Amino acid sequence: MGRPLRLEVKGCWYHVTGRGNERKDIFRDDQDRKSFLALVGKLEERFGVRVGAYVLMNNHYHLLLWLKELNNSGNQ
């Protein structure tokens, strides 16, 4: 069963994390990390989310994101 939907509140900070299955590595090398960061760099333009901080580990990452605007979900 999936997790419940996250409440989206404009102007709030969110801690987002992702981990590899069975804690396996998700980045093979520095080029993978650079590609991931290039995608993270597009979050504000695409989704109105500002990145406050990030940490990349071999098998997981953490993002601190600030929700500038709301998606069309109806939440405030």
WOGI-V196443 format. One record per backbone hydrogen bond with DSSP energy under -1.0 kcal/mol. NH is the residue of the N-H (numbers start at 1). CO is the residue of the C=O. Records with the same first field share a line. If there is no record, write none. Layout:
NH=CO ; CO
This chain:
11=67
12=9
14=65
16=63
18=61
20=59
23=20
24=21
26=58
27=58
33=29
34=30
35=31
36=32
37=33
38=34
39=35
40=36
41=37
42=39
43=40
46=42
47=43
48=44
50=66
52=64
53=64
55=62
57=60
61=18
62=55
63=16
64=53
65=14
66=50
67=12
68=48
69=48
73=71
